[in-house]
């Protein structure tokens, strides 16, 4: 439901955009990171808190659980699925689009896939990129990854993130900046 609603909205908003561009925007908008942000905007953690308290989950345990991006994203996806089961697709489509509207605006006005942009830029000159995890720190529920972007074996960027993917995106962004500065 989420991907369908967002894809339909993107097609309506940007009828002349290239399919690849729309796919990149959609991918970012429906990502775990975006879903977690929307869940927090909608304060789904507080709503879960009321149900959890009734179920006997301690407030400090709930706070730890709700802090997880994956949990908050999954909570939003479950809420959308429940609404679909109760109301059907058409009645909830506008609410989904409204909830994700800021994410659509952000993804359409900001470049959000630095890894793909870096790979495409390098491919034009016959070069390649690989990523290396430099470190993983923190407990399992609150990891911090550090990665390097290696262009033809030379480190051009470093990045840190809550997931390996986020760290690689940050490293790719730094590598792109280095490449553009050298050009």
Order of alpha helices (4+ residues) and beta strands (2+ residues): alpha-alpha-alpha-alpha-alpha-alpha-alpha-alpha-beta-beta-beta-alpha
